[in-house]
Amino acid sequence: MIFFWVLVLLSTAAPLLAQGPVTLPRQPLPDGPLVVDTAEEKIRVTVMKGLSHPWSLAFLPNGDMLVTERNAGRLRIVRGGVLDTQPISGVPVVYGAGLGGLMEVVLHPRFAENRLVYLSYIKGLGEKRHTPALVRGRLEGMALLDVKELFVADTPGTGPPAGAAMVFGPDGYLYMVVGGANDAIAQRTNTHQGKILRFRDDGTVPPDNPFVGQPNAKPEIWSLGHRNMVGLTVHPDTGAIWESENGPQGGDEINIIKKGANYGWPDVSFGRQYEGPRVSPNTFKEGTEPPHVVWIPSIAASGLTFYTGDRFPNWRRNLFVGGMQFGRIGGTGQLHRIVFNTDWDEIRRESLFVDLRQRIRNVRQGPDGLLYVLTDEDDGALLKIEPAK
């Protein structure tokens, strides 16, 4: 009799366990502008289509934009809201399978003088192995010239490619993430995986990096104990690096990055494994840095930026964070706006663009004081956000 009821329980549970990905029906973006009432600003959204899985964007001094297309491995340019049909040449060949491809694009802090552009990408190593890498080239017209490989991570694998976000800090050094650390590899200093790295602008290691000269440690490491970091930005007041990080189910984080700090993964987490059990019984552990912001459920956090302009006065000092899906359900991407008090403690947050059902990959503030958002879709788009008149 006991055996009979065990079979009944297994047979009733099996359909639930066998369910595949759950998603809402996708819908195309409208061609015309949208007017959206948000909690504190009324905005107008203009849609520029024609991109394939855009990942990152950077603003040139004249207001033009460079945009990376992840899987296609193309670097595109947008002039006056119009996408040039010709990609920029000189980009390295990328491993474009799955979530791999061309990732971040950032400009040298003195780009107006030296025209240097930095690209992070997933480099193929044969037999489906791949690893994050970094190159630098000089932008002349529609070409990257004198392209030089500055760094290749020592984490070749065949699993899902890791994100490779980058940002130049106020110290003039380049910070780059190497994610994809689903286990305790994030705690080991003899590998780049699950770490934030710090370089000089020529790719060499600064002598004051925290693990320089230590045995069995990678000198590029700046911080450790990360899972899969997807975005980096600089705090407008303190100059600290803020980082967005994906948990599994729950436990997406915003972290304030400190030299040599350990952010705890996988010993500390607010998340659950994809099968349901908790990652860890600990949400805090002595010797690790707690997250500054947490999401439960996850939003699959992506790129982030602080708003510092004058076009949206009610959004000043707000942090904007992209989200690719909510609660493990596809078609639920959104842009989150987080409001802080004067001590930079969170006091409220708002979800924007839920009705668009788009994966929001990145958000940047332009030199014109407007916000620009990328949607990570086959028919991806650049969204321009401005005040509604």
C-alpha positions in Angstrom: 0.0 0.0 0.0 2.8 2.4 0.8 4.4 1.6 -2.5 1.1 2.5 -4.3 0.9 6.0 -2.7 4.6 6.7 -3.5 3.8 5.9 -7.1 0.7 8.2 -7.0 2.8 11.1 -5.5 5.5 10.7 -8.1 3.1 10.6 -10.9 1.3 13.7 -9.8 4.5 15.6 -9.2 6.1 14.6 -12.4 4.3 17.1 -14.7 5.3 19.9 -12.4 8.9 18.8 -12.3 9.0 18.3 -16.1 7.7 21.8 -17.0 10.0 23.7 -19.3 10.6 27.5 -19.4 7.5 29.6 -18.7 7.0 32.7 -20.7 4.4 35.3 -21.6 3.7 35.9 -25.3 6.2 38.4 -26.7 4.9 41.4 -28.6 6.6 43.7 -31.1 7.6 47.2 -30.1 5.4 49.9 -31.5 6.8 52.1 -34.3 5.6 55.4 -33.0 6.6 57.1 -29.8 5.0 56.1 -26.5 3.9 58.4 -23.7 4.2 56.8 -20.2 3.1 58.1 -16.9 5.6 57.1 -14.2 5.4 57.7 -10.5 7.4 60.9 -10.6 7.9 61.9 -14.3 5.8 61.8 -17.5 8.0 60.5 -20.3 8.1 60.0 -24.0 9.8 56.9 -25.4 11.1 56.9 -29.0 12.0 53.4 -30.5 14.9 52.9 -32.8 14.8 49.3 -34.2 17.2 47.3 -36.3 19.6 45.9 -33.7 20.2 42.2 -32.9 20.7 41.5 -29.2 22.4 44.8 -28.3 24.5 44.5 -25.1 26.2 47.9 -24.5 26.5 51.4 -25.7 28.9 54.3 -25.3 28.6 58.0 -26.3 31.1 59.6 -28.6 32.0 63.3 -27.9 29.8 64.5 -30.7 26.7 62.6 -29.3 26.9 59.6 -31.7 26.6 56.2 -30.0 28.6 53.0 -30.3 26.4 49.9 -29.8 27.6 46.2 -29.5 25.5 43.4 -30.9 26.2 40.4 -28.8 25.8 37.2 -30.8 26.5 38.8 -34.2 29.7 40.3 -32.8 29.2 43.6 -34.5 30.0 47.1 -33.4 27.4 49.6 -34.7 27.2 53.4 -34.8 24.0 55.5 -34.3 24.0 59.1 -35.6 21.2 61.4 -34.8 18.9 58.5 -33.9 19.6 56.6 -37.1 21.5 53.3 -37.2 24.3 53.1 -39.8 23.8 50.0 -41.9 27.5 49.3 -42.1 29.2 47.8 -39.0 32.6 49.1 -37.8 35.4 46.9 -39.0 38.3 45.6 -37.0 36.3 43.9 -34.2 37.7 40.5 -33.1 36.0 37.3 -34.0 33.7 36.3 -31.1 32.2 33.1 -29.8 28.6 34.0 -30.4 26.7 30.9 -29.2 24.1 31.2 -26.5 24.9 34.2 -24.3 28.3 34.7 -25.8 29.6 37.3 -28.2 30.6 40.9 -28.2 29.9 42.4 -24.8 30.9 45.8 -23.4 32.2 48.9 -25.2 33.9 51.7 -23.2 35.9 54.7 -24.3 39.2 55.7 -22.9 38.8 58.7 -20.4 40.9 60.8 -22.9 39.1 59.5 -26.0 39.0 62.9 -27.6 42.8 62.9 -27.7 43.6 59.2 -28.4 40.4 57.7 -30.0 40.9 54.5 -27.9 38.0 52.1 -27.6 37.9 49.0 -25.3 35.8 45.9 -26.1 35.2 42.9 -23.9 34.0 39.7 -25.7 33.8 36.0 -25.4 36.8 34.4 -27.2 36.4 30.9 -28.7 39.1 28.4 -27.8 37.9 25.5 -29.9 35.8 22.4 -29.0 33.1 24.7 -27.7 35.5 26.2 -25.0 35.4 29.9 -24.5 36.5 32.6 -22.1 36.2 36.4 -21.6 38.8 38.6 -23.3 39.6 42.3 -23.6 40.9 44.2 -26.7 41.7 47.9 -27.4 41.7 49.7 -30.7 41.8 53.2 -32.2 38.6 54.3 -33.8 39.1 56.1 -37.2 36.0 56.6 -39.2 34.3 53.2 -39.6 37.2 51.1 -38.5 39.1 50.0 -35.4 42.8 50.2 -36.1 45.8 48.8 -34.2 43.6 46.4 -32.3 45.5 44.7 -29.5 44.5 41.9 -27.2 45.1 43.1 -23.6 43.8 40.3 -21.5 42.4 36.7 -21.7 40.8 35.2 -18.6 42.1 31.8 -17.5 38.6 30.3 -17.2 37.9 28.4 -20.4 34.8 26.3 -20.2 31.9 24.9 -22.2 29.1 26.3 -20.1 27.1 29.5 -20.5 29.4 32.4 -21.3 30.0 34.8 -18.5 29.2 38.5 -18.7 32.1 40.9 -19.1 31.0 44.3 -18.1 33.6 47.1 -17.8 33.9 50.7 -16.6 36.8 53.2 -16.1 36.9 54.3 -12.4 37.8 57.8 -11.2 41.3 56.5 -10.6 41.8 56.1 -14.3 41.9 52.3 -14.1 39.7 49.9 -16.0 37.5 47.5 -14.0 36.2 44.4 -15.7 34.1 41.5 -14.4 34.5 37.8 -15.1 31.3 36.0 -14.0 29.9 32.5 -14.6 30.9 31.3 -11.1 28.1 28.9 -10.1 30.1 27.3 -7.3 32.9 27.8 -4.8 35.3 28.7 -7.6 34.3 32.3 -6.8 36.2 32.0 -3.5 39.5 30.8 -5.1 42.0 33.5 -5.9 43.9 31.3 -8.4 41.2 31.9 -11.0 39.6 34.9 -12.6 36.1 33.4 -12.5 33.7 35.1 -10.1 36.0 38.2 -9.7 36.2 41.9 -10.5 39.5 42.7 -12.1 41.4 46.0 -12.3 43.9 47.1 -15.0 45.9 50.0 -16.2 44.7 51.5 -19.5 47.2 49.4 -21.4 46.0 46.1 -19.7 48.9 45.8 -17.3 48.3 45.2 -13.6 48.5 48.2 -11.1 51.0 47.5 -8.3 48.4 48.3 -5.6 45.9 45.6 -6.6 45.2 43.7 -3.4 46.6 40.3 -4.5 49.8 41.4 -6.2 52.7 39.3 -5.0 50.6 36.8 -3.2 51.2 33.1 -3.9 48.6 31.2 -5.9 46.6 34.4 -6.6 45.8 36.3 -9.8 47.2 39.8 -9.6 44.4 41.3 -11.7 41.8 40.5 -8.9 40.2 43.5 -7.2 37.3 41.7 -5.4 36.0 38.1 -5.2 33.1 36.0 -4.1 30.8 37.1 -7.0 28.4 34.9 -9.0 27.6 36.5 -12.4 28.1 40.2 -12.6 26.4 42.0 -15.4 26.8 45.7 -14.9 29.2 48.3 -13.5 28.8 52.0 -12.9 30.4 54.8 -10.9 28.7 56.5 -8.0 28.4 60.2 -8.9 29.3 61.5 -5.4 31.7 58.9 -3.9 33.3 57.6 -7.0 32.8 54.0 -5.8 32.1 51.3 -8.3 28.6 49.9 -8.0 27.9 46.4 -9.5 24.8 44.5 -10.5 25.0 40.7 -10.0 22.6 37.8 -10.9 21.6 35.3 -8.3 19.8 32.1 -9.3 16.2 32.3 -8.1 16.2 35.4 -6.0 19.3 37.0 -4.7 20.1 39.5 -7.5 22.2 42.2 -5.9 23.7 45.6 -6.2 27.1 45.7 -4.5 29.4 48.6 -3.6 32.8 47.3 -4.6 35.8 47.6 -2.2 39.4 46.8 -2.6 40.1 43.1 -1.8 36.6 42.5 -0.4 34.8 39.2 -0.5 31.1 39.3 -1.5 30.3 35.8 -0.2 29.1 33.7 -3.1 28.2 30.9 -2.7 28.6 30.8 1.1 26.2 33.7 1.5 23.1 34.3 -0.7 19.5 35.4 -0.6 18.6 33.1 -3.5 17.5 29.6 -4.2 18.8 27.1 -6.7 16.8 26.7 -9.9 15.4 23.4 -8.5 14.1 25.2 -5.3 16.5 24.5 -2.4 18.3 27.5 -0.8 21.8 28.2 -2.0 23.0 28.7 1.5 21.4 29.0 5.0 23.4 32.2 5.4 22.4 35.6 4.2 25.3 37.2 6.2 28.7 35.9 7.2 31.5 37.6 9.1 34.2 38.7 6.7 32.0 39.2 3.7 30.4 42.4 2.3 26.5 42.4 2.3 24.7 43.6 -0.8 23.4 47.1 -0.8 20.2 46.2 -2.7 18.6 42.7 -3.1 15.8 41.4 -5.4 13.5 38.5 -4.3 12.3 37.2 -6.8 15.1 37.9 -9.3 14.8 40.4 -12.1 17.8 39.0 -14.0 19.5 42.3 -13.3 21.6 43.8 -16.2 23.2 47.1 -16.9 22.8 50.1 -14.5 23.4 53.8 -14.3 22.9 56.7 -11.9 20.8 59.6 -13.3 22.7 62.9 -12.7 21.1 65.2 -15.4 18.6 68.1 -15.4 16.0 66.8 -17.8 14.3 64.7 -15.2 14.6 66.6 -12.0 12.5 64.1 -10.0 14.9 61.3 -11.0 18.1 62.9 -9.9 20.3 60.6 -7.7 18.1 57.6 -8.7 19.7 54.4 -9.8 18.3 52.7 -13.0 18.8 48.9 -13.4 17.8 46.8 -16.3 16.0 43.5 -15.8 15.6 40.7 -18.3 12.8 38.7 -16.6 10.9 38.7 -13.3 10.5 35.6 -11.2 11.8 33.2 -13.8 9.0 34.0 -16.3 10.0 35.1 -19.8 8.4 38.2 -21.3 8.6 40.1 -18.1 11.6 42.3 -18.6 11.5 45.8 -16.9 13.6 48.8 -16.0 13.9 49.4 -12.2 14.2 52.9 -10.7 15.6 52.9 -7.2 15.3 56.0 -5.0 17.7 56.6 -2.1 17.7 58.9 0.9 20.6 61.3 1.7 22.6 58.4 3.2 22.1 56.3 0.1 19.7 53.9 1.8 16.9 52.6 -0.5 13.5 54.1 0.2 11.4 53.0 -2.8 11.6 51.5 -6.2 9.5 51.6 -9.4 9.2 49.1 -12.3 9.0 50.7 -15.8 8.1 49.2 -19.2 6.6 46.0 -17.9 3.9 46.2 -20.6 6.5 46.2 -23.4 7.5 42.6 -22.5 11.1 43.2 -23.5 14.4 42.0 -22.0 16.1 45.2 -20.8 19.8 44.7 -21.3 21.3 48.1 -20.5 20.7 51.7 -19.6 22.9 54.8 -20.0 22.6 58.5 -19.5 23.5 60.5 -22.6 25.4 63.7 -22.7 22.1 65.4 -23.5 20.7 64.4 -20.1 18.3 61.8 -21.5 18.2 58.1 -20.8 18.9 55.4 -23.4 17.8 51.8 -23.0 18.7 48.6 -25.0 16.4 45.7 -25.4 18.0 42.3 -25.7 15.9 40.7 -28.4 16.3 39.2 -31.9 14.7 42.4 -33.1 16.3 44.5 -30.4 15.9 48.3 -30.1 17.4 51.5 -28.6 14.8 53.3 -26.5 15.3 57.1 -26.1 13.6 58.4 -22.9 12.8 62.1 -22.7 10.3 64.3 -20.9 6.8 64.3 -22.4 5.7 67.8 -23.5 
